[in-house]
Amino acid sequence: MNYTKKPKVIVVGAGVAGLTTGIYLLDNGFDVEIYEKHYIAGGECTGWYRKGQYIDGCAHWIVGTEPTSELYPLWEHIGAFDGNPEIFPTEYLTKFQLKDGRFFTFYSDLDKLENEFLTFFPEDKRAIKRFLNTVKVYRFTHIPVKKPLDLMNWFQYLAYGISLLPMALPFAHYKHVSLERYIRHFKNEDLKSIFLRFLDPGYNIHSFFYVCQTFSKGDAGVVEGGSLAMMQRVAENFKRKGGKLFLNTPVDEVLIENKTAYGIRLENGQELRADYVVASTDAHHTLNKLLLRGKVRDKGFERQFKDDKANPVHSSMMLAYRTTHNMTDYPRMMDFMIDKPFNWMGCDYTHFAIRNFTFDKSLPSQNGETLLTVLLPTNEKVYQSLKALSPSEYKEKKAEFAGIFTKLILEKTGLKEDELELLDVTSPLTYERYTNAYKGSYMSFVTTDKTHGLMRPGLIKGLKNFVIAGQWIMPPGGLPIALFSGKHAAYRITKMAGKKFLNKEEKALALLKRFSIGR
Ligand SMILES: Cc1cc2nc3c(=O)[nH]c(=O)nc-3n(C[C@H](O)[C@H](O)[C@H](O)COP(=O)(O)OP(=O)(O)OC[C@H]3O[C@@H](n4cnc5c(N)ncnc54)[C@H](O)[C@@H]3O)c2cc1C
């Protein structure tokens, strides 16, 4: 290493994790270059335009939007909230239409939720109380955002362990209970279906408790302007701090000699040297392509990818529409039952949720039209079937899918045909093409009742000067995991360089900024 210069780090990928790693490394006196294959930064946290209409392709909720929460200062620090965008709280997860046509509101506030539950399902009073009490205990969950667990001293480790004590018992109890098994406690079929319409039956119930506790703390809002604008702010912040961002620059391989990473080779053949390399790309891509095309092994990840029963991945189809209808009185998120459930390419569809973007007046649109999106989970069969199609067949299948749901949307919302315009259809192949996401998955491994272990360190045994960041280090992934994994990767590199990690993000400062400027 040349000690007269700042140590140089190359980060592969400019998603949430890559940019976060870069920003924290710049704070710690490193030279940072990020290489990104796509023509924009943001990775899966993105949005795009069709016919002048902005389409948000990601954040339905962002954990860490509540100013006193542990993740808020990280978002603030990386620049996600630069310019003080409005943060829209999530009053409810979704309004679920029941069989009799009434809407059940899954409130974030637990008192309101209890009231709603008991009004609709009084026969399940005991099970509902038990559910809500467990959610309250899960509010003690928190992520070791300051530093990776294995780098804590024994005192910090002990303090972290003690802070989690209240939820130790429920966690141990529910760790291996699937959502499907948990809902057997309920008598009412509508109540069961609400749970199943929110998360897949194979999910561990632990994930459901986690989601509900986050909402109950008001810590899962969305940010004005959408995912694309948020990530553009983060990328600008990275560049302002002196980071170099190379877009349209796919990386072919990490260069390794004597079991030490020393740079990267771009797909155009150019070799670039660095003191450290961070891969913030999809973990499957990292292991099977970037790291000598699978020759550098990581048994833990290999086991996870191999055992797809215990660690499945989920992907999605997304339909984007704009409507000229005034949607102000419609819920922000509404979930409808499909009267005649059907199977499309191997995946069952029994319900669908429409996201109504009227809440965000800043979104660019034409003549006051509103964006509506419908995100529909898909499975491995859909991914494989779509992958086997020719380009024209693929186009036809997407049109077929959109046709089915357009009809359903018109039927359920009462919108007229000429009020609804289909703008775009994405599939797992879209996310695979743009971000190299494994099977087009939109999070990392689903946490099931068979999932073992949660957090991975992001280090490969026997490989020096290399760290993995990104949502795959902790199932089920998502934006919060990508965020803190980036900070952790920077922490590890700083430590490898023999330096003390300087934590420039300050909770008090973040709060002060939020409440003193322009609000
Ligand atoms: C439709 C959808 C909705 C979602 N909704 C939510 C939500 O509401 N809340 C939530 O918390 N999460 C949500 N997520 C998940 C969230 O977007 C991801 O968890 C997060 O963005 C992952 O960030 P990351 O940095 O770990 O990985 P990525 O975003 O995948 O970033 C990896 C980057 O590496 C780049 N790359 C890959 N290979 C190479 C290469 N060889 N060379 C150079 N660059 C490369 C990619 O292009 C990408 O930019 C959603 C995802 C999708 C797709």
The ligand as a Tripos MOL2 file, in Angstrom:
@<TRIPOS>MOLECULE
LIG
   53    58     1     0     0
SMALL
NO_CHARGES

@<TRIPOS>ATOM
      1 C1        -40.4610   -3.1890   -7.1310 C.3       1 LIG1
      2 C2        -39.6900   -3.0630   -5.8610 C.ar      1 LIG1
      3 C3        -40.2710   -2.5340   -4.7310 C.ar      1 LIG1
      4 C4        -39.5470   -2.4360   -3.5420 C.ar      1 LIG1
      5 N1        -40.1330   -1.8470   -2.4550 N.ar      1 LIG1
      6 C5        -39.4200   -1.7070   -1.3170 C.ar      1 LIG1
      7 C6        -39.9900   -1.0420   -0.2010 C.ar      1 LIG1
      8 O1        -41.1080   -0.5570   -0.2320 O.2       1 LIG1
      9 N2        -39.2390   -0.9460    0.9370 N.ar      1 LIG1
     10 C7        -37.9780   -1.4790    1.0350 C.ar      1 LIG1
     11 O2        -37.3510   -1.3850    2.1040 O.2       1 LIG1
     12 N3        -37.4170   -2.1070   -0.0230 N.ar      1 LIG1
     13 C8        -38.0910   -2.2210   -1.1920 C.ar      1 LIG1
     14 N4        -37.5230   -2.8360   -2.2670 N.ar      1 LIG1
     15 C9        -36.1890   -3.4180   -2.1100 C.3       1 LIG1
     16 C10       -35.0700   -2.3810   -2.2440 C.3       1 LIG1
     17 O3        -35.2340   -1.6740   -3.4330 O.3       1 LIG1
     18 C11       -33.7360   -3.1090   -2.2450 C.3       1 LIG1
     19 O4        -33.6550   -3.8640   -1.0560 O.3       1 LIG1
     20 C12       -32.5380   -2.1650   -2.2520 C.3       1 LIG1
     21 O5        -32.6870   -1.1560   -3.2060 O.3       1 LIG1
     22 C13       -31.2790   -3.0010   -2.5170 C.3       1 LIG1
     23 O6        -30.1600   -2.1680   -2.4880 O.3       1 LIG1
     24 P1        -28.7050   -2.7410   -2.6960 P.3       1 LIG1
     25 O7        -27.8060   -1.5870   -2.7520 O.co2     1 LIG1
     26 O8        -28.4400   -3.8080   -1.6910 O.co2     1 LIG1
     27 O9        -28.7330   -3.5230   -4.0990 O.3       1 LIG1
     28 P2        -29.0870   -3.0190   -5.5630 P.3       1 LIG1
     29 O10       -30.1000   -1.9770   -5.5450 O.co2     1 LIG1
     30 O11       -29.3550   -4.2560   -6.3470 O.co2     1 LIG1
     31 O12       -27.7240   -2.3590   -6.0600 O.3       1 LIG1
     32 C14       -26.7210   -3.0700   -6.7130 C.3       1 LIG1
     33 C15       -26.1480   -2.1940   -7.8040 C.3       1 LIG1
     34 O13       -25.0780   -2.8790   -8.4320 O.3       1 LIG1
     35 C16       -25.1660   -2.6960   -9.8410 C.3       1 LIG1
     36 N5        -24.4450   -3.7860  -10.5000 N.ar      1 LIG1
     37 C17       -24.8100   -5.1000  -10.5630 C.ar      1 LIG1
     38 N6        -23.8760   -5.8020  -11.2050 N.ar      1 LIG1
     39 C18       -22.9020   -4.9350  -11.5570 C.ar      1 LIG1
     40 C19       -21.6590   -5.0710  -12.2410 C.ar      1 LIG1
     41 N7        -21.2140   -6.2560  -12.6890 N.pl3     1 LIG1
     42 N8        -20.9140   -3.9590  -12.4430 N.ar      1 LIG1
     43 C20       -21.3120   -2.7300  -11.9880 C.ar      1 LIG1
     44 N9        -22.4770   -2.5550  -11.3420 N.ar      1 LIG1
     45 C21       -23.2610   -3.6440  -11.1090 C.ar      1 LIG1
     46 C22       -26.6500   -2.6930  -10.0940 C.3       1 LIG1
     47 O14       -26.9640   -2.1180  -11.3410 O.3       1 LIG1
     48 C23       -27.1550   -1.8900   -8.9060 C.3       1 LIG1
     49 O15       -27.1580   -0.5160   -9.1700 O.3       1 LIG1
     50 C24       -38.2190   -2.9170   -3.4750 C.ar      1 LIG1
     51 C25       -37.6150   -3.4330   -4.6150 C.ar      1 LIG1
     52 C26       -38.3400   -3.5090   -5.8020 C.ar      1 LIG1
     53 C27       -37.6460   -4.0540   -7.0130 C.3       1 LIG1
@<TRIPOS>BOND
     1     1     2 1
     2     2     3 ar
     3     2    52 ar
     4     3     4 ar
     5     4     5 ar
     6     4    50 ar
     7     5     6 ar
     8     6     7 ar
     9     6    13 1
    10     7     8 2
    11     7     9 ar
    12     9    10 ar
    13    10    11 2
    14    10    12 ar
    15    12    13 ar
    16    13    14 ar
    17    14    15 1
    18    14    50 ar
    19    15    16 1
    20    16    17 1
    21    16    18 1
    22    18    19 1
    23    18    20 1
    24    20    21 1
    25    20    22 1
    26    22    23 1
    27    23    24 1
    28    24    25 2
    29    24    26 1
    30    24    27 1
    31    27    28 1
    32    28    29 2
    33    28    30 1
    34    28    31 1
    35    31    32 1
    36    32    33 1
    37    33    34 1
    38    33    48 1
    39    34    35 1
    40    35    36 1
    41    35    46 1
    42    36    37 ar
    43    36    45 ar
    44    37    38 ar
    45    38    39 ar
    46    39    40 ar
    47    39    45 ar
    48    40    41 1
    49    40    42 ar
    50    42    43 ar
    51    43    44 ar
    52    44    45 ar
    53    46    47 1
    54    46    48 1
    55    48    49 1
    56    50    51 ar
    57    51    52 ar
    58    52    53 1
@<TRIPOS>SUBSTRUCTURE
     1 LIG1         1 GROUP 0 **** ****
